[in-house]
């Protein structure tokens, strides 16, 4: 039995493979979806032939899964595309965010061409010369403009809380959504590993709080002590609990493995990660089936008891 959400893998975990080979490997392993990170080494949104690359990617995605097609989300966590010396800079909370804004606009355009589920993005680390109030004001203005740009193109944005960034928790993301009037074009990405490090109510609490706006999920293990993406089984994540919670809240979107520092072992980790996910889902499915059976049994007993009581009462009354 397959989970109700789509299991995927992030291309940022295949930094030593060409994009077409990455997609072939993920298809052979059996993934339903791909989280495509724009930038080196796979798809530079500013390259002169980027349009051709996007059309090639769209056609490849449609051939996957035996011709039924793989779902896609667009990720924007590339490290040095915009500034070769400063990781992730500029961000949406920097004084000058023009290049970041154009990058995210290009991501929206590409997502529209790919019919992607969403464009996932982060807020950024607050620079030393800015106060928190400055950062929130910049974020409201810029994300508001991006929401309008995305809405015009039928694309949904998905804000990812990141440890150490201005939007660090699901609570922070919910604050921004509320400040912007909760536009339907803006959702939330939850990285379950991050939840171990920063979320006060843990992974389950974060997923349930984000549930009405959950557009994208990133799957990885992590220690509770610090932000370090690890393969499943090498951190403190309760994977069956994560999958059970996603099913319980009715999530049907993409849930993609996020291992951006493990390209050296990408094919094996893609296989092992899916195997771990399917084992965890089998555990969850077994528990859910037993609970459902117990509930049906209890309900049948209640019906039988009620029916018996009714008959007895009728006998007394007669």
C-alpha positions in Angstrom: 0.0 0.0 0.0 1.4 3.4 -1.0 1.2 6.5 1.1 -1.4 9.2 0.2 1.4 11.7 -0.4 4.1 11.6 -3.1 7.6 10.4 -2.2 10.3 12.3 -3.9 14.0 13.1 -3.8 15.9 16.4 -4.1 18.3 17.0 -7.0 20.6 18.9 -4.6 21.6 15.5 -3.3 22.8 14.5 -6.8 25.4 17.2 -7.3 27.8 14.9 -9.1 25.3 13.6 -11.7 23.8 15.4 -14.7 20.2 16.2 -14.3 18.9 13.7 -16.9 20.9 11.0 -15.2 19.6 12.0 -11.8 16.0 11.7 -13.1 16.7 8.3 -14.5 18.2 7.0 -11.3 15.2 8.4 -9.3 12.8 6.9 -11.7 14.5 3.5 -11.5 14.4 3.6 -7.7 10.6 4.3 -7.9 10.1 7.8 -6.7 6.9 9.6 -7.5 8.3 13.1 -7.5 11.4 15.3 -7.9 12.4 18.4 -5.9 14.4 20.4 -8.5 16.9 22.9 -7.1 17.5 25.7 -9.5 21.2 26.6 -9.9 24.5 24.8 -10.2 25.0 22.1 -11.4 21.6 21.3 -12.9 19.5 24.1 -14.2 20.7 27.7 -14.2 17.6 29.9 -14.5 19.7 32.8 -15.9 21.5 30.7 -18.6 21.0 31.8 -22.2 19.5 28.4 -23.1 17.5 28.0 -19.8 14.2 27.8 -21.8 15.5 24.8 -23.7 16.6 23.2 -20.5 13.2 23.7 -18.9 11.4 22.2 -21.9 13.8 19.2 -21.8 13.1 18.8 -18.1 9.4 19.0 -18.5 9.4 16.3 -21.2 11.6 14.0 -19.0 9.4 14.4 -16.0 6.4 13.4 -18.1 8.1 10.2 -19.3 8.8 9.1 -15.7 6.8 6.5 -13.8 6.0 4.5 -16.9 4.7 7.5 -18.8 2.3 8.6 -16.1 4.7 11.4 -15.1 6.5 12.5 -12.0 5.4 15.5 -9.9 7.8 18.3 -9.3 8.4 21.1 -6.8 10.9 23.9 -7.4 13.5 24.5 -4.7 15.6 27.6 -4.4 18.2 26.7 -1.9 21.2 26.9 -4.2 24.2 28.3 -2.3 26.4 30.5 -4.5 24.4 31.2 -7.7 23.7 34.8 -6.8 27.0 35.6 -5.0 30.1 33.5 -5.5 31.6 34.5 -2.1 28.6 34.6 0.3 26.3 31.6 0.7 22.6 32.3 0.0 23.2 36.0 -0.4 21.4 38.2 -1.1 18.3 37.1 0.8 14.9 38.6 1.1 15.9 40.4 4.4 19.0 42.1 3.0 19.0 45.8 2.2 19.4 45.1 -1.5 17.4 42.0 -2.5 16.9 42.8 -6.2 18.9 39.7 -7.4 17.1 37.4 -5.0 13.7 38.8 -6.2 14.6 38.2 -9.8 15.8 34.6 -9.0 12.5 33.9 -7.3 10.6 35.4 -10.2 12.5 33.1 -12.5 11.7 30.2 -10.2 8.0 31.0 -10.5 8.2 31.2 -14.3 10.0 27.8 -14.5 7.4 26.3 -12.0 4.6 27.5 -14.3 6.3 25.9 -17.3 6.8 22.6 -15.4 3.3 22.6 -13.8 5.2 22.2 -10.5 3.3 21.9 -7.2 5.0 24.9 -5.7 8.2 27.1 -5.4 9.8 26.6 -2.0 11.9 29.5 -0.6 13.4 30.8 2.7 13.5 34.2 4.4 17.3 34.5 5.0 19.6 35.3 7.9 19.1 38.8 9.3 22.2 40.9 8.3 24.2 42.6 11.0 23.0 46.1 9.9 19.3 45.3 10.2 16.9 45.0 13.2 14.3 42.3 13.4 11.7 45.0 12.6 13.6 45.9 9.5 13.7 42.3 8.4 10.0 41.7 8.9 9.1 44.9 7.0 11.3 43.9 4.1 9.9 40.4 4.2 6.3 41.6 4.1 6.9 43.9 1.2 8.9 41.5 -0.9 7.0 38.3 -0.2 3.8 40.3 -0.9 5.1 41.3 -4.3 6.2 37.7 -5.0 2.8 36.3 -4.1 1.2 38.7 -6.6 3.7 37.6 -9.3 3.1 33.9 -8.6 -0.7 34.3 -8.5 -0.7 35.9 -11.9 1.0 32.8 -13.2 -1.0 30.1 -11.3 1.9 29.2 -9.1 1.9 28.6 -5.3 4.8 29.8 -3.2 5.9 27.8 -0.1 7.8 29.5 2.7 10.3 27.2 4.5 11.4 28.0 8.1 15.1 27.5 8.5 17.2 27.3 11.7 19.0 30.6 12.2 16.9 32.6 9.7 14.4 35.3 10.4 11.5 32.8 9.7 12.9 30.0 11.8 9.7 28.1 12.9 6.3 27.3 11.7 5.0 29.9 14.1 7.1 32.5 12.3 5.8 31.4 9.0 2.2 31.6 10.2 2.9 35.1 11.5 4.0 36.2 8.0 1.0 34.6 6.4 -1.3 36.4 8.8 0.5 39.7 8.2 -0.1 39.3 4.4 -3.8 38.3 4.9 -3.3 34.6 4.4 -3.2 34.7 0.6 -4.0 31.3 -1.0 -0.9 31.6 -3.2 1.3 31.3 -0.2 1.9 28.1 1.8 4.4 26.6 4.1 7.3 24.1 3.6 8.2 21.9 6.6 11.6 20.2 6.8 11.0 17.6 9.4 14.7 17.5 10.4 14.6 21.2 11.2 11.7 20.6 13.5 13.9 18.5 15.8 16.2 21.5 16.3 13.9 24.6 16.5 10.2 23.6 16.9 8.9 23.9 20.5 6.2 21.3 19.8 8.4 18.9 17.8 7.8 17.4 14.4 4.2 16.4 15.0 3.2 19.7 16.5 4.8 21.6 13.6 3.1 19.5 10.9 -0.3 19.9 12.6 0.2 23.6 13.0 1.2 24.0 9.4 -1.4 21.6 8.1 -4.0 24.1 6.6 -1.2 25.7 4.6 1.2 22.8 4.0 2.5 22.9 0.4 5.7 21.0 0.6 7.6 18.6 2.9 11.3 17.8 3.1 12.4 14.6 4.7 15.7 14.0 6.4 17.0 12.8 9.7 18.8 15.2 12.1 20.2 15.3 15.6 18.2 17.4 18.1 21.4 19.4 18.9 22.2 21.1 15.6 21.2 21.6 12.0 22.8 18.7 10.0 20.9 16.8 7.4 21.5 13.1 7.8 20.2 9.8 6.2 17.4 8.1 7.9 18.5 6.2 11.0 21.4 8.5 11.7 19.6 11.1 13.8 16.7 11.5 16.2 13.8 11.5 13.8 10.8 9.1 14.4 10.1 8.4 10.7 6.9 6.4 11.2 5.5 9.2 13.4 6.2 11.7 10.6 4.5 9.6 8.0 1.6 8.8 10.2 1.1 12.5 11.0 1.2 13.5 7.3 -1.5 10.9 6.6 -3.6 12.0 9.6 -3.6 15.6 8.5 -4.6 14.6 5.0 -1.5 15.8 3.2 -1.3 14.6 -0.4 1.6 16.7 -1.8 5.2 16.0 -2.3 7.4 14.8 0.5 11.0 14.7 -0.8 14.2 13.5 0.7 16.6 16.4 1.4 20.3 15.3 1.6 22.2 18.2 0.0 25.6 17.2 1.4 25.6 13.6 0.3 26.1 13.7 -3.4 29.2 11.5 -3.1 26.8 8.5 -2.3 23.7 9.6 -4.0 22.5 6.5 -5.8 22.8 4.3 -2.7 21.2 6.9 -0.5 18.3 7.3 -2.9 17.6 3.5 -2.8 18.1 3.3 1.0 16.0 6.3 1.7 13.0 5.0 -0.3 13.4 1.6 1.3 13.4 3.2 4.8 10.3 5.3 3.8 8.4 2.2 2.6 9.3 0.2 5.7 8.1 3.1 7.9 4.9 3.4 5.9 4.4 -0.4 6.2 4.6 0.0 9.9 2.2 2.9 9.9 -0.2 1.1 7.5 -0.3 -1.9 9.8 -1.1 0.1 12.8 -3.8 2.1 11.0 -5.3 -1.1 9.7 -5.4 -2.7 13.1 -7.0 0.5 14.6 -9.6 0.6 11.8 -10.4 -3.1 12.4 -10.6 -2.5 16.2 -12.9 0.5 15.6 -15.1 -1.6 13.3 -15.2 -4.4 15.8 -16.1 -2.0 18.6 -18.8 -0.4 16.5 -20.3 -3.8 15.6 -20.4 -4.8 19.2 -22.1 -1.5 20.1 -24.6 -2.1 17.3 -25.3 -5.7 18.5 -25.6 -4.5 22.1 -28.0 -1.8 21.1 -30.1 -4.2 19.0 -30.2 -6.7 21.8 -31.3 -4.1 24.3 -34.0 -2.9 22.0 -35.4 -6.4 21.6 -35.4 -6.9 25.3 -37.2 -3.7 25.9 -39.8 -4.5 23.3 -40.3 -7.9 25.0 -40.8 -6.2 28.4 -43.2 -3.6 27.0 -45.3 -6.2 25.3 
